[in-house]
């Protein structure tokens, strides 16, 4: 990576995921409609990684950047977020999409409580 890469060192990013409820509800006209959407915000630190375990878990390819970091606010990964969810992420003026990876295996709860949950994912420009 070049020295101008925003992912070369840990930077803080604000992620906003739209989470859809699977519950059906009645609208104002009493029609049965799909559930509602809520926005789940997550502030985290992210840094590019070449760790083959992370790249395999997030499915990184030549057009994506594999990322690893920690949750900052909230410090625990929100339970409503699932692997494969996406959100817009603009980096240095370049619009792109962040795809959340699976939970990182083997995290020690005491470390997670003190430093925040580990987050992995991938970013693709476009």
N, C-alpha and C positions, 0 to 999 in steps of 0.2 A: 504494500500500500504506500501511496505517496505520503509525504509529511503533512499534506493539507487535508487528509482524510478525517472526517468528523468521528470516525469509528476507531482511529488509531489509539486513542486513550479513552478512558471512561468519561462519557458525557451524560448529562441528565436529559431525559426526554419525557414528554407528556404523551401518554397513549390514551386514546379514547375509543373504546370498543362499544359497538351497538349490540346489545344482548336482547334477543327476542324471547318473549315468554311463549311457551307452547300452550298455555291455557286459552281456551276459547271463552269469550265474554260476549255480553249483549251490548250493542251500541245504543245510541239515543233513540233509535227507532225500534229497539228490541230485536234486531236481527242478530243472529249468531255470527260473530266475527272472530278472526284469529286474535291471539293475544297482543299485547302491547310491546313496545321496545323501550328499554332504558339504556342510558349511557353509563358505562362503568369506566371511571378514570383511574389510571395507574401511572404514577411517576416512578421512573426507574433509571438506573444507570446502565448503559450498554456500551460494549466494546466489541470490535470485530475479533473473531477467533478462527484459527485454523485447526482447532482440535477436531480430529476426525470423528470422534464420538458425537460432538454437537452437530457437525455438518451432516452426518448420517441421520440423526434424529430429526433435523429440520428440513432435510431434503434439499440442501443448498446445492446449487449448480453454478455454472460460469456467470450467470446473470444475477445471482443473488449474493448477498453478504451474510454469512452466518454470524450471529450475535450472541453474546453471553453477558449477563450482568446481574444486578440485584434490584429487588423491589425497594423503593424508598418510602412511598406514601400511597397506599398502606404498605406496611412492611411484609405482610402476608399476602400471597397471591389470592385475589378474590375468588371464592369458590364458584362464581358464575362464569369465570373465564375458562375456556377449554382449548386444548391444542387444535390448531387449524383455524382459529378465529383470526380475522384480519382487521386492521384499522389503518387509516391514512397516516403517513408519517413523512413530514417534510424535513429534509436535512440539507442545510446550507442552501436553501432556495430550490432544491430539487425535490419535486413531489414523488412520493413512492408509497409502497404498501408494506407494512410490517405484518408478518404472519407469526403468530404465537406457536412456539414449539411445545412439546410435552413437558410435564414436570420433570425436573432433573432428579435422577434416581439417587438414593442414598444420602439425602440431606439430613444432617443431625439437627434435631429440633432446637437445641440450645443455641446453636450457631445461627439458625434461621431466625430465632427470636431476637438475637442481638444484632445481626447484620442485615436481615431481610431475606426473603425467599429468593432463590436463584431463578432467573428467568432466561430462557433461551428462545431464539427465534431467527427469522430471516427477513432481510429488507431487500426489496427490488424496486429500482427506479421505474417511474412510468405512470 
